[in-house]
Amino acid sequence: MPSSTISEKLRKQLAALPARPGVYIMRNAAGQVIYVGKAAKLRDRVRSYFGSPHGLEPKTRALREQIEDFEYIVVTNPGEALLLEAALIKRHQPFFNIRLKDDKRYPYLKIDLQNPWPRVSITRRIENDGARYFGPYASAGSVRATLDLTKKLFPWRSCTKEITGRDPRPCLDYYIKRCIAPCTAYCTKEEYDEVIQQVILFLEGRADDVLHRLRRQMDEAAEHLEFERAAQLRDQLRAIERTVERQHVATTRNEDADIFGLARDGDDACVQVFFIRGTQMIGRDSFMLAGVRDEPDSTILANFLLQYYEGAQYTPKLVAVPLQPDDRDTIEALLTQKRGGRVEIRIPARGEKRRLVDLAAENAREALALARIRWLADSNKTEQALEQLREELSLPTIPRRIECYDNSNIQGTSPVSSMVVFIDGKPAPNQYRRFRVKTVQGANDFATMQEVLRRRFGRHARPAPPTEQDEAPAPETEAWDLPDLLIVDGGRGQLSAAREVMHELGVHHIPAVALAKRHEEIFVPDDDEPIVLPRGSEALFLVQRIRDEAHRFAITFHRQVRNKSTLQSALDTIPGIGPKRKKALLKKFGSVKAIREADVDEIAATVGFTRALAERVKAEL
């Protein structure tokens, strides 16, 4: 809202803001919390939302248009502001904040130590009740898998009955060695407490300590001629050893670290965390975040670390991250205070920890892609997205078939284009097409788009047999159906170029739009203002997914074409190497790299080669 339209109430609130550190809470007309922020000086930071809109990020402009009221809380230092901001974001889940998705529902494992016969259970609420909590886990699946594992390895009771020691007989768990039956007094209180202590050590990642204790107990049982108990301990020992061996060896040195990797796409991001204890990766989890658009990676990472460790029950000595988060020193100090010992946030540049950070990032990308695939598999959401798209773009019908086009080249070399097809909101890979650009020289995106659309719509009513230039995986008898909506990657220029060809070929009745990646603006014909789909809407998510898939498909094809071109030119420049000898080399070695690494004798043994020619190939490569 421009300053001239600020209500008298807001004007008085702005005038009363103190020049002190604190946290501010923005609300919309319905009284909902839409943003929580921190400030070193509340007066300067909050007033900045109500000044000139020029230079503000789109996200900030959208936020201030909805602000109808605000309140603030004064604190004594930046550390308190960070903690309070994280706590308020977790409580209110404001739409414009970076936030853990469904964070209030993350499960924990709980061991109620106030109970004389504790058991391990799943909970979603942490209380100050003297119990031990382990987590948070990102999903019910991951916490249940850990619960099942501890039950297989350690014989704690899973029943909820009152333990008196006077039951006539134990349940089945005793006979399959999943419980030591305190209900029938088959064990002492001290023996049961030892089992619970082993569970705690295991969940803390101290499996070596558990193994040491079990070996000692097994030896003591054997010395006292308690051979049946020694055999049970031996079997338990072996089961834990097998479990530990299956865990990835993470480092050659003993470590106490959490390793983080970050991936982002549009308004969503994913953080993967590896839990390193000793030399083992004892577990991992993925956490989805929302509200990340227009935010730098450093801010996303800082917000995640604060929200994650605000609820985590264990803080390691080392936090390894892919980049420096905002307020790194302050976050380090807060984590050190929480742990009661020094905590270091490190950005490894090389070595084992860098490898682990990169691996965590790769897993985060996979988790984000999987989340989107699951979204696409939800027929209710895709149907909702298509209906929203029809309304927002004023389409005549629901766009059942959507085609999206993207071009790819490097400084005009090896230009290619891709066409991806989504039917009923889901990808149809068997109808994807790739185009190797034939007539355009250099990096001319408009001309490339026009050539591809001429080739596509010039054949839409007849079968599309495979050619050397195009990938056509569908049968030769299949015609290319017309789309209900055509999307080109780019802005108004790309749309104009596409519409010119569509008029030329008589298919201008097909709705066509352009999607600009920078601000996710959708350009439509005969409209000066772009359409901006509502943030978080199913329609926006769908068009982003379609555009990203077209980009991925184009990039993959361009890489193949470029590699093939590089492969051909490397051999074609060698005197004496014609098509037959080149084919013989590639058939034998498979790649230029393999030829380069082969010795002269191996090359000379290829059909059609002499030693002199082999030496020439070796020297040239």
HUDAMO-V743969 format. One record per residue. PHI is phi in degrees with one decimal (999 if undefined). OMEGA is omega in whole degrees, 0 to 359 (none if undefined). D_FIRST is the distance of its C-alpha to the first C-alpha in whole Angstrom. Layout:
phi->PHI omega->OMEGA d_first->D_FIRST
phi->PHI omega->OMEGA d_first->D_FIRST
This chain:
phi->999 omega->177 d_first->0
phi->-61.0 omega->183 d_first->4
phi->-58.4 omega->182 d_first->6
phi->-68.0 omega->182 d_first->8
phi->-101.8 omega->179 d_first->6
phi->-68.1 omega->181 d_first->7
phi->-67.2 omega->180 d_first->10
phi->-61.9 omega->179 d_first->13
phi->-62.1 omega->179 d_first->14
phi->-64.6 omega->181 d_first->11
phi->-60.7 omega->179 d_first->12
phi->-68.5 omega->178 d_first->16
phi->-63.9 omega->180 d_first->15
phi->-64.3 omega->181 d_first->14
phi->-67.4 omega->183 d_first->17
phi->-92.5 omega->183 d_first->19
phi->-64.7 omega->178 d_first->19
phi->-84.5 omega->177 d_first->22
phi->-89.7 omega->182 d_first->23
phi->-130.6 omega->178 d_first->25
phi->-69.2 omega->179 d_first->25
phi->177.3 omega->180 d_first->23
phi->-125.0 omega->179 d_first->21
phi->-116.7 omega->185 d_first->18
phi->-125.8 omega->180 d_first->17
phi->-96.1 omega->179 d_first->14
phi->-127.0 omega->178 d_first->14
phi->-94.5 omega->184 d_first->12
phi->-63.2 omega->179 d_first->13
phi->-85.4 omega->180 d_first->17
phi->84.3 omega->180 d_first->17
phi->-77.8 omega->175 d_first->18
phi->-74.9 omega->182 d_first->18
phi->-109.9 omega->178 d_first->15
phi->-160.6 omega->173 d_first->16
phi->-125.6 omega->181 d_first->18
phi->-137.6 omega->177 d_first->19
phi->-116.1 omega->182 d_first->21
phi->-153.8 omega->172 d_first->21
phi->-73.7 omega->173 d_first->24
phi->-131.5 omega->183 d_first->22
phi->-58.2 omega->184 d_first->19
phi->-59.2 omega->183 d_first->18
phi->-71.1 omega->186 d_first->17
phi->-69.1 omega->184 d_first->16
phi->-69.5 omega->179 d_first->14
phi->-63.8 omega->182 d_first->12
phi->-63.8 omega->179 d_first->12
phi->-72.8 omega->188 d_first->9
phi->-111.1 omega->176 d_first->7
phi->-89.9 omega->180 d_first->9
phi->-68.8 omega->180 d_first->9
phi->-77.3 omega->183 d_first->8
phi->-64.2 omega->178 d_first->12
phi->90.2 omega->179 d_first->15
phi->-77.4 omega->175 d_first->13
phi->-66.1 omega->179 d_first->14
phi->-53.6 omega->180 d_first->13
phi->-62.7 omega->181 d_first->14
phi->-69.5 omega->177 d_first->11
phi->-63.1 omega->179 d_first->9
phi->-64.2 omega->179 d_first->10
phi->-63.7 omega->188 d_first->10
phi->-69.0 omega->176 d_first->6
phi->-66.3 omega->183 d_first->5
phi->-103.3 omega->183 d_first->8
phi->-73.6 omega->176 d_first->8
phi->-115.9 omega->182 d_first->10
phi->-161.4 omega->175 d_first->12
phi->-152.0 omega->173 d_first->14
phi->-138.6 omega->182 d_first->18
phi->-145.0 omega->178 d_first->20
phi->-127.7 omega->180 d_first->23
phi->-83.7 omega->177 d_first->25
phi->-125.7 omega->185 d_first->28
phi->-94.8 omega->183 d_first->31
phi->-155.2 omega->182 d_first->31
phi->-61.5 omega->179 d_first->29
phi->-62.8 omega->177 d_first->31
phi->-63.0 omega->180 d_first->30
phi->-63.1 omega->179 d_first->27
phi->-60.9 omega->181 d_first->28
phi->-64.1 omega->181 d_first->30
phi->-66.8 omega->178 d_first->27
phi->-59.6 omega->180 d_first->24
phi->-61.2 omega->181 d_first->27
phi->-65.2 omega->181 d_first->28
phi->-70.3 omega->177 d_first->25
phi->-64.6 omega->179 d_first->24
phi->-64.1 omega->182 d_first->27
phi->-75.0 omega->188 d_first->27
phi->-96.9 omega->183 d_first->24
phi->49.5 omega->183 d_first->23
phi->-65.0 omega->186 d_first->20
phi->-61.6 omega->186 d_first->18
phi->-88.8 omega->179 d_first->17
phi->-94.0 omega->166 d_first->19
phi->-72.9 omega->186 d_first->23
phi->-148.4 omega->173 d_first->25
phi->-67.5 omega->181 d_first->29
phi->-66.6 omega->176 d_first->29
phi->52.6 omega->188 d_first->31
phi->-61.7 omega->183 d_first->31
phi->-64.5 omega->185 d_first->33
phi->-102.3 omega->181 d_first->35
phi->-64.9 omega->184 d_first->37
phi->-86.5 omega->177 d_first->41
phi->-131.8 omega->167 d_first->43
phi->-95.9 omega->184 d_first->47
phi->-125.1 omega->172 d_first->48
phi->-119.3 omega->185 d_first->52
phi->-80.8 omega->183 d_first->52
phi->-74.8 omega->177 d_first->55
phi->-76.7 omega->176 d_first->55
phi->-79.2 omega->181 d_first->57
phi->-63.2 omega->178 d_first->61
phi->-125.5 omega->188 d_first->61
phi->-64.1 omega->172 d_first->57
phi->-134.3 omega->181 d_first->56
phi->-101.1 omega->182 d_first->53
phi->-140.6 omega->178 d_first->50
phi->-101.2 omega->178 d_first->47
phi->-141.7 omega->176 d_first->44
phi->-117.6 omega->180 d_first->40
phi->-135.3 omega->177 d_first->40
phi->-99.2 omega->179 d_first->41
phi->-126.7 omega->178 d_first->42
phi->-88.3 omega->188 d_first->44
phi->-122.6 omega->179 d_first->48
phi->82.3 omega->179 d_first->50
phi->-81.4 omega->173 d_first->49
phi->-98.2 omega->180 d_first->49
phi->-117.2 omega->178 d_first->46
phi->-128.7 omega->182 d_first->46
phi->146.2 omega->3 d_first->43
phi->-77.2 omega->171 d_first->40
phi->-99.8 omega->186 d_first->41
phi->-75.6 omega->184 d_first->38
phi->-151.8 omega->176 d_first->40
phi->-64.4 omega->179 d_first->43
phi->-62.3 omega->183 d_first->45
phi->-70.2 omega->180 d_first->45
phi->-72.6 omega->178 d_first->46
phi->-69.8 omega->177 d_first->49
phi->-62.9 omega->178 d_first->50
phi->-68.0 omega->178 d_first->50
phi->-62.7 omega->180 d_first->52
phi->-62.8 omega->180 d_first->54
phi->-64.5 omega->180 d_first->55
phi->-64.2 omega->180 d_first->56
phi->-68.7 omega->179 d_first->58
phi->-70.5 omega->186 d_first->60
phi->-90.4 omega->187 d_first->61
phi->-130.3 omega->187 d_first->61
phi->-86.3 omega->174 d_first->63
phi->-87.0 omega->184 d_first->61
phi->-78.0 omega->177 d_first->61
phi->-105.1 omega->181 d_first->58
phi->-79.7 omega->180 d_first->60
phi->-109.5 omega->182 d_first->58
phi->-69.2 omega->175 d_first->61
phi->-74.8 omega->183 d_first->63
phi->-90.8 omega->178 d_first->65
phi->-113.7 omega->184 d_first->68
phi->80.4 omega->185 d_first->71
phi->-113.9 omega->177 d_first->73
phi->-65.0 omega->183 d_first->72
phi->-67.8 omega->180 d_first->75
phi->-155.5 omega->180 d_first->74
phi->-80.2 omega->178 d_first->71
phi->-84.6 omega->184 d_first->68
phi->-61.0 omega->182 d_first->68
phi->-56.0 omega->180 d_first->66
phi->-65.2 omega->186 d_first->69
phi->-75.3 omega->175 d_first->71
phi->-100.5 omega->174 d_first->69
phi->63.3 omega->176 d_first->68
phi->-106.5 omega->178 d_first->64
phi->-158.9 omega->179 d_first->65
phi->-101.7 omega->168 d_first->68
phi->57.8 omega->172 d_first->68
phi->-66.8 omega->182 d_first->68
phi->-63.6 omega->180 d_first->68
phi->-110.5 omega->180 d_first->72
phi->62.1 omega->175 d_first->72
phi->-75.2 omega->176 d_first->73
phi->-135.4 omega->177 d_first->71
phi->-90.2 omega->177 d_first->71
phi->-62.0 omega->180 d_first->67
phi->-65.4 omega->179 d_first->68
phi->-65.5 omega->180 d_first->68
phi->-69.8 omega->178 d_first->65
phi->-60.6 omega->178 d_first->63
phi->-64.7 omega->177 d_first->64
phi->-61.4 omega->180 d_first->62
phi->-63.6 omega->178 d_first->59
phi->-64.2 omega->177 d_first->59
phi->-64.7 omega->177 d_first->60
phi->-60.6 omega->180 d_first->57
phi->-60.6 omega->179 d_first->54
phi->-60.7 omega->181 d_first->56
phi->-64.8 omega->180 d_first->55
phi->-68.3 omega->175 d_first->52
phi->-78.8 omega->181 d_first->51
phi->88.6 omega->182 d_first->52
phi->-100.4 omega->182 d_first->56
phi->-65.0 omega->179 d_first->58
phi->-61.3 omega->178 d_first->61
phi->-64.3 omega->179 d_first->61
phi->-62.5 omega->180 d_first->62
phi->-61.3 omega->179 d_first->64
phi->-62.1 omega->181 d_first->66
phi->-65.9 omega->181 d_first->66
phi->-67.2 omega->178 d_first->67
phi->-63.4 omega->179 d_first->70
phi->-63.9 omega->180 d_first->71
phi->-66.4 omega->179 d_first->72
phi->-64.6 omega->179 d_first->73
phi->-63.9 omega->179 d_first->76
phi->-64.5 omega->178 d_first->77
phi->-63.7 omega->179 d_first->77
phi->-66.3 omega->180 d_first->80
phi->-62.9 omega->180 d_first->81
phi->-90.9 omega->177 d_first->82
phi->63.5 omega->176 d_first->83
phi->-91.3 omega->191 d_first->80
phi->-70.4 omega->179 d_first->80
phi->-65.8 omega->178 d_first->78
phi->-66.5 omega->179 d_first->75
phi->-62.0 omega->179 d_first->75
phi->-67.2 omega->178 d_first->75
phi->-64.2 omega->178 d_first->72
phi->-65.0 omega->178 d_first->70
phi->-61.9 omega->180 d_first->72
phi->-64.8 omega->178 d_first->70
phi->-64.4 omega->179 d_first->67
phi->-59.4 omega->181 d_first->67
phi->-65.5 omega->180 d_first->67
phi->-63.3 omega->179 d_first->64
phi->-67.0 omega->179 d_first->62
phi->-61.2 omega->178 d_first->63
phi->-63.8 omega->178 d_first->63
phi->-63.3 omega->180 d_first->59
phi->-65.2 omega->180 d_first->59
phi->-64.6 omega->180 d_first->60
phi->-73.3 omega->178 d_first->58
phi->-72.3 omega->184 d_first->55
phi->-64.1 omega->170 d_first->54
phi->-73.6 omega->189 d_first->55
phi->-94.9 omega->186 d_first->52
phi->-153.8 omega->179 d_first->54
phi->-84.0 omega->180 d_first->57
phi->-118.0 omega->175 d_first->56
phi->-66.3 omega->181 d_first->56
phi->-132.8 omega->171 d_first->52
phi->-130.4 omega->192 d_first->49
phi->-144.7 omega->166 d_first->46
phi->-111.1 omega->183 d_first->43
phi->-109.6 omega->185 d_first->42
phi->-115.2 omega->172 d_first->39
phi->-129.0 omega->185 d_first->38
phi->-123.3 omega->172 d_first->34
phi->-137.5 omega->181 d_first->33
phi->-143.3 omega->179 d_first->30
phi->-160.9 omega->180 d_first->29
phi->63.9 omega->184 d_first->26
phi->-93.1 omega->181 d_first->24
phi->-125.1 omega->175 d_first->27
phi->-146.1 omega->179 d_first->29
phi->-134.7 omega->174 d_first->33
phi->-117.2 omega->175 d_first->35
phi->-104.6 omega->179 d_first->38
phi->-124.6 omega->173 d_first->40
phi->-104.1 omega->179 d_first->44
phi->-99.2 omega->182 d_first->46
phi->-103.6 omega->176 d_first->49
phi->-132.2 omega->187 d_first->51
phi->70.1 omega->177 d_first->55
phi->-103.3 omega->187 d_first->55
phi->-115.1 omega->166 d_first->54
phi->-91.1 omega->188 d_first->51
phi->-82.2 omega->179 d_first->51
phi->175.8 omega->177 d_first->48
phi->-153.2 omega->178 d_first->44
phi->-155.3 omega->178 d_first->41
phi->-117.6 omega->180 d_first->38
phi->-127.4 omega->179 d_first->35
phi->-91.4 omega->179 d_first->32
phi->-122.9 omega->177 d_first->28
phi->-126.0 omega->177 d_first->25
phi->76.2 omega->186 d_first->21
phi->-95.7 omega->184 d_first->23
phi->-59.7 omega->179 d_first->21
phi->68.3 omega->179 d_first->20
phi->-101.3 omega->177 d_first->22
phi->-69.5 omega->181 d_first->25
phi->-57.8 omega->182 d_first->28
phi->-62.9 omega->179 d_first->29
phi->-73.3 omega->178 d_first->25
phi->-59.6 omega->182 d_first->27
phi->-63.7 omega->180 d_first->30
phi->-62.4 omega->179 d_first->29
phi->-62.9 omega->180 d_first->27
phi->-65.2 omega->183 d_first->30
phi->-58.2 omega->180 d_first->33
phi->-65.4 omega->182 d_first->31
phi->-70.4 omega->182 d_first->31
phi->-69.2 omega->184 d_first->34
phi->-76.3 omega->175 d_first->36
phi->-63.0 omega->180 d_first->34
phi->-108.2 omega->182 d_first->36
phi->-68.1 omega->182 d_first->39
phi->-93.4 omega->178 d_first->43
phi->-138.3 omega->178 d_first->44
phi->-120.6 omega->183 d_first->43
phi->-79.6 omega->179 d_first->45
phi->-72.1 omega->185 d_first->46
phi->-125.1 omega->173 d_first->44
phi->-118.8 omega->182 d_first->41
phi->-98.6 omega->186 d_first->41
phi->-131.4 omega->183 d_first->38
phi->-77.1 omega->181 d_first->38
phi->-155.1 omega->183 d_first->35
phi->-76.1 omega->178 d_first->34
phi->-77.8 omega->172 d_first->31
phi->-58.8 omega->176 d_first->29
phi->56.0 omega->185 d_first->30
phi->-57.4 omega->183 d_first->33
phi->-62.1 omega->180 d_first->35
phi->-66.4 omega->179 d_first->33
phi->-64.5 omega->177 d_first->34
phi->-57.9 omega->181 d_first->38
phi->-63.9 omega->179 d_first->38
phi->-66.0 omega->179 d_first->36
phi->-68.6 omega->177 d_first->39
phi->-61.8 omega->178 d_first->42
phi->-64.5 omega->181 d_first->41
phi->-66.6 omega->181 d_first->41
phi->-75.4 omega->187 d_first->44
phi->81.2 omega->180 d_first->46
phi->-166.2 omega->185 d_first->47
phi->-60.6 omega->173 d_first->46
phi->-121.5 omega->180 d_first->43
phi->-113.6 omega->170 d_first->43
phi->-97.4 omega->186 d_first->40
phi->-122.3 omega->174 d_first->41
phi->-110.0 omega->184 d_first->40
phi->-66.2 omega->181 d_first->44
phi->-99.1 omega->183 d_first->45
phi->-158.1 omega->175 d_first->48
phi->83.5 omega->185 d_first->51
phi->-60.9 omega->183 d_first->51
phi->-69.9 omega->175 d_first->47
phi->-64.4 omega->178 d_first->46
phi->-61.6 omega->180 d_first->47
phi->-68.6 omega->177 d_first->46
phi->-62.1 omega->179 d_first->42
phi->-64.5 omega->179 d_first->43
phi->-66.9 omega->178 d_first->44
phi->-64.1 omega->178 d_first->42
phi->-64.6 omega->178 d_first->39
phi->-63.4 omega->178 d_first->41
phi->-67.0 omega->177 d_first->42
phi->-64.4 omega->178 d_first->38
phi->-63.2 omega->179 d_first->37
phi->-64.6 omega->180 d_first->40
phi->-65.5 omega->179 d_first->38
phi->-66.9 omega->178 d_first->35
phi->-63.9 omega->180 d_first->37
phi->-65.0 omega->179 d_first->39
phi->-62.7 omega->180 d_first->36
phi->-71.3 omega->177 d_first->35
phi->-63.1 omega->178 d_first->38
phi->-63.3 omega->178 d_first->38
phi->-61.8 omega->181 d_first->35
phi->-64.7 omega->181 d_first->37
phi->-74.7 omega->179 d_first->40
phi->-83.4 omega->185 d_first->38
phi->-63.6 omega->180 d_first->38
phi->-65.4 omega->181 d_first->36
phi->-69.0 omega->181 d_first->33
phi->-67.4 omega->178 d_first->34
phi->-64.3 omega->177 d_first->35
phi->-63.9 omega->180 d_first->31
phi->-64.0 omega->181 d_first->30
phi->-65.6 omega->178 d_first->32
phi->-66.2 omega->177 d_first->31
phi->-62.2 omega->181 d_first->27
phi->-64.1 omega->178 d_first->28
phi->-61.4 omega->182 d_first->30
phi->-69.9 omega->185 d_first->27
phi->-66.8 omega->183 d_first->24
phi->-97.7 omega->180 d_first->26
phi->54.2 omega->180 d_first->28
phi->-80.9 omega->180 d_first->31
phi->-67.7 omega->180 d_first->34
phi->-140.4 omega->174 d_first->36
phi->-65.9 omega->184 d_first->35
phi->-75.0 omega->181 d_first->35
phi->-67.4 omega->178 d_first->38
phi->-113.1 omega->179 d_first->39
phi->-118.7 omega->176 d_first->37
phi->-113.3 omega->179 d_first->38
phi->-130.7 omega->184 d_first->36
phi->-120.6 omega->178 d_first->37
phi->-145.4 omega->179 d_first->37
phi->-105.0 omega->178 d_first->39
phi->-146.5 omega->173 d_first->40
phi->-162.2 omega->174 d_first->42
phi->-121.0 omega->182 d_first->43
phi->51.7 omega->175 d_first->43
phi->83.8 omega->182 d_first->44
phi->-90.8 omega->178 d_first->47
phi->46.5 omega->183 d_first->48
phi->-69.7 omega->177 d_first->45
phi->-139.9 omega->176 d_first->45
phi->-143.6 omega->181 d_first->42
phi->-127.8 omega->171 d_first->42
phi->-127.1 omega->174 d_first->41
phi->-111.3 omega->185 d_first->40
phi->-125.7 omega->173 d_first->41
phi->-116.4 omega->179 d_first->39
phi->-116.1 omega->184 d_first->41
phi->54.8 omega->175 d_first->39
phi->80.4 omega->182 d_first->36
phi->-123.1 omega->181 d_first->39
phi->-65.4 omega->176 d_first->40
phi->-121.1 omega->187 d_first->44
phi->-58.0 omega->181 d_first->45
phi->-68.5 omega->178 d_first->49
phi->-110.0 omega->174 d_first->47
phi->-63.7 omega->175 d_first->45
phi->-136.0 omega->175 d_first->46
phi->-118.0 omega->181 d_first->46
phi->-125.5 omega->170 d_first->47
phi->-91.1 omega->186 d_first->49
phi->-68.0 omega->188 d_first->48
phi->-107.7 omega->192 d_first->51
phi->-103.9 omega->186 d_first->50
phi->-96.7 omega->177 d_first->47
phi->-105.3 omega->178 d_first->48
phi->80.6 omega->185 d_first->45
phi->-89.5 omega->178 d_first->42
phi->-119.5 omega->187 d_first->40
phi->-64.4 omega->182 d_first->38
phi->-65.8 omega->181 d_first->38
phi->-65.0 omega->178 d_first->42
phi->-61.5 omega->179 d_first->42
phi->-61.1 omega->181 d_first->40
phi->-67.7 omega->179 d_first->42
phi->-61.3 omega->183 d_first->45
phi->-63.9 omega->181 d_first->44
phi->-69.6 omega->175 d_first->43
phi->-62.3 omega->180 d_first->46
phi->-69.6 omega->181 d_first->48
phi->-69.7 omega->184 d_first->46
phi->-81.2 omega->175 d_first->46
phi->-71.7 omega->183 d_first->49
phi->-126.4 omega->189 d_first->51
phi->-65.3 omega->184 d_first->49
phi->-95.1 omega->180 d_first->52
phi->-130.1 omega->181 d_first->55
phi->-58.4 omega->182 d_first->55
phi->-118.7 omega->181 d_first->54
phi->-68.4 omega->178 d_first->57
phi->-62.7 omega->174 d_first->56
phi->-127.8 omega->180 d_first->57
phi->-68.8 omega->186 d_first->57
phi->-88.4 omega->185 d_first->54
phi->-111.0 omega->171 d_first->52
phi->-84.2 omega->180 d_first->51
phi->-131.9 omega->185 d_first->52
phi->-71.4 omega->182 d_first->53
phi->-77.0 omega->179 d_first->53
phi->-59.7 omega->184 d_first->57
phi->-63.5 omega->184 d_first->58
phi->-81.9 omega->184 d_first->58
phi->-85.9 omega->175 d_first->54
phi->-87.9 omega->178 d_first->52
phi->-88.9 omega->180 d_first->49
phi->-68.3 omega->177 d_first->47
phi->-78.0 omega->180 d_first->44
phi->-81.8 omega->170 d_first->40
phi->-86.7 omega->178 d_first->38
phi->-152.8 omega->178 d_first->35
phi->-114.4 omega->180 d_first->35
phi->-119.5 omega->172 d_first->33
phi->-112.8 omega->180 d_first->33
phi->-80.5 omega->180 d_first->32
phi->145.4 omega->183 d_first->30
phi->-119.8 omega->185 d_first->27
phi->-63.1 omega->180 d_first->28
phi->-64.6 omega->178 d_first->31
phi->-63.0 omega->179 d_first->33
phi->-65.2 omega->180 d_first->32
phi->-61.7 omega->179 d_first->33
phi->-62.5 omega->180 d_first->36
phi->-67.2 omega->182 d_first->37
phi->-64.3 omega->179 d_first->36
phi->-60.3 omega->179 d_first->39
phi->-68.0 omega->181 d_first->42
phi->-64.7 omega->174 d_first->41
phi->-65.4 omega->181 d_first->42
phi->-59.9 omega->184 d_first->45
phi->-99.9 omega->175 d_first->46
phi->75.4 omega->178 d_first->45
phi->-119.8 omega->183 d_first->43
phi->-71.2 omega->177 d_first->39
phi->-74.2 omega->180 d_first->39
phi->-76.6 omega->177 d_first->38
phi->-60.7 omega->180 d_first->34
phi->-133.8 omega->178 d_first->33
phi->-139.7 omega->175 d_first->30
phi->-121.0 omega->181 d_first->29
phi->-113.3 omega->180 d_first->27
phi->-89.1 omega->188 d_first->25
phi->-72.3 omega->190 d_first->26
phi->-57.8 omega->181 d_first->23
phi->-119.0 omega->180 d_first->20
phi->54.1 omega->178 d_first->22
phi->-87.3 omega->179 d_first->21
phi->-108.9 omega->179 d_first->24
phi->-92.9 omega->180 d_first->25
phi->-121.9 omega->181 d_first->27
phi->-62.7 omega->173 d_first->29
phi->60.4 omega->177 d_first->28
phi->-142.2 omega->184 d_first->24
phi->-69.4 omega->183 d_first->22
phi->-97.0 omega->177 d_first->19
phi->-71.8 omega->176 d_first->20
phi->-94.3 omega->176 d_first->20
phi->-114.3 omega->180 d_first->18
phi->-67.4 omega->181 d_first->20
phi->-56.5 omega->178 d_first->18
phi->-60.8 omega->180 d_first->19
phi->80.3 omega->182 d_first->22
phi->-76.6 omega->179 d_first->23
phi->-65.1 omega->180 d_first->27
phi->-64.2 omega->179 d_first->27
phi->-63.0 omega->180 d_first->25
phi->-61.1 omega->182 d_first->27
phi->-65.7 omega->182 d_first->30
phi->-67.4 omega->175 d_first->29
phi->-63.6 omega->180 d_first->29
phi->-62.8 omega->180 d_first->32
phi->-65.1 omega->180 d_first->34
phi->-61.2 omega->180 d_first->32
phi->-65.0 omega->179 d_first->33
phi->-67.0 omega->177 d_first->37
phi->-63.4 omega->179 d_first->37
phi->-64.5 omega->179 d_first->36
phi->-60.2 omega->183 d_first->39
phi->-64.5 omega->179 d_first->41
phi->-67.5 omega->181 d_first->41
phi->-62.5 omega->180 d_first->41
phi->-61.2 omega->180 d_first->44
phi->-66.6 omega->179 d_first->46
phi->-61.8 omega->179 d_first->45
phi->-64.5 omega->179 d_first->47
phi->-64.5 omega->180 d_first->50
phi->-63.4 omega->181 d_first->51
phi->-64.7 omega->180 d_first->50
phi->-65.1 omega->179 d_first->52
phi->-65.9 omega->179 d_first->55
phi->-63.7 omega->179 d_first->55
phi->-63.7 omega->180 d_first->55
phi->-61.2 omega->182 d_first->58
phi->-65.8 omega->184 d_first->60
phi->-66.1 omega->181 d_first->59
phi->-63.2 omega->180 d_first->61
phi->-89.2 omega->184 d_first->64
phi->-67.4 omega->182 d_first->64
phi->-84.2 omega->182 d_first->65
phi->-87.8 omega->179 d_first->68
phi->-59.8 omega->178 d_first->71
phi->91.0 omega->180 d_first->73
phi->-104.6 omega->177 d_first->71
phi->-99.4 omega->183 d_first->70
phi->-59.1 omega->183 d_first->69
phi->-68.6 omega->180 d_first->72
phi->-66.6 omega->177 d_first->72
phi->-62.2 omega->180 d_first->68
phi->-63.4 omega->179 d_first->68
phi->-63.8 omega->179 d_first->71
phi->-63.1 omega->182 d_first->69
phi->-66.7 omega->178 d_first->66
phi->-66.3 omega->183 d_first->68
phi->-80.8 omega->188 d_first->69
phi->-103.7 omega->175 d_first->66
phi->90.0 omega->182 d_first->63
phi->-158.2 omega->177 d_first->61
phi->-63.0 omega->179 d_first->61
phi->-59.7 omega->180 d_first->60
phi->-66.9 omega->177 d_first->63
phi->-64.7 omega->181 d_first->66
phi->-62.2 omega->183 d_first->65
phi->-84.5 omega->179 d_first->65
phi->-74.0 omega->176 d_first->69
phi->-87.5 omega->185 d_first->72
phi->-61.2 omega->182 d_first->74
phi->-62.1 omega->179 d_first->77
phi->-64.6 omega->179 d_first->74
phi->-66.3 omega->181 d_first->73
phi->-63.6 omega->180 d_first->77
phi->-78.5 omega->178 d_first->78
phi->-71.4 omega->181 d_first->75
phi->-57.9 omega->177 d_first->77
phi->89.1 omega->183 d_first->78
phi->-111.2 omega->170 d_first->77
phi->-107.1 omega->179 d_first->80
phi->-65.4 omega->180 d_first->79
phi->-61.8 omega->179 d_first->79
phi->-68.2 omega->178 d_first->76
phi->-62.9 omega->178 d_first->74
phi->-65.0 omega->178 d_first->74
phi->-66.2 omega->178 d_first->73
phi->-61.1 omega->181 d_first->70
phi->-61.6 omega->181 d_first->69
phi->-67.5 omega->183 d_first->69
phi->-69.6 omega->183 d_first->67
phi->-84.5 omega->none d_first->64
